[in-house]
């Protein structure tokens, strides 16, 4: 049951994130591609990757070395 509550909260946060940023991101991608269908596809792919934690669990932060 707690797991279900976490999923609901995550979904609401994700929806809010999408609602806040999707329009500007779509506009930026369209500016770069000059193709609205492609901009929509790229935007959807980006948010799908963001939603699926498996897609970025392999990423690590860069290590900073001091001399």
N, C-alpha and C positions, 0 to 999 in steps of 0.2 A: 504494500500500500504506500509506503514512504517513497519507494522508487517511482510509482505512478505520479505522486505529488511533485517530485523533482522534475519529471518529464514535462508535466503541465507548466511548471514555473519556467523551465528552460524554453518551452515553446512560446510562452508569452513574451519572454525577453527577446527571443529571436524574432518574433513578429514585430515587436517594437523597433528593434534594430533595423529590420527590413523597411518598415514604414518610414523611419527617419532618414535613411540613407539611399534607398533605391532610386528615387527620382534624380538626385544629383549624380549618382554613379552612372545611371542610364544615359544621362545627358553628356557626361564626360566620355563614356565609351562611344556614344554616337559621334561626338566631335572627332574622336580619333579614327573611327572606322567609316563614317559617313554612310552607315547602313543600319537602319533601325532594327531589322530582324536579327542581324548579327549582334547588335548591342544587347538586345533582349536575351539572346542565347548566352552570351558571355556573362551577363549579369546573373542569370539563373544558375549557370554553372558555378559561378563564384559563391553564391549563397548556398548552393547544395554542398559544396566543399566545406564551407564554414559550418553548416549544420551537422555534417558527418565527421565526428571527431577522429575516426579512423583515417581520414584522408590527410590529417596533419600531425598525427602522433609521432611520426618518424622525424619530424623537424626538431632541431636542437638550437639553442641559443649559441651564438658565436662565442668562442673563448677569447678573452682579452689578455694578451701577454704584456707584461711590463718589462722594460729593458733596464 
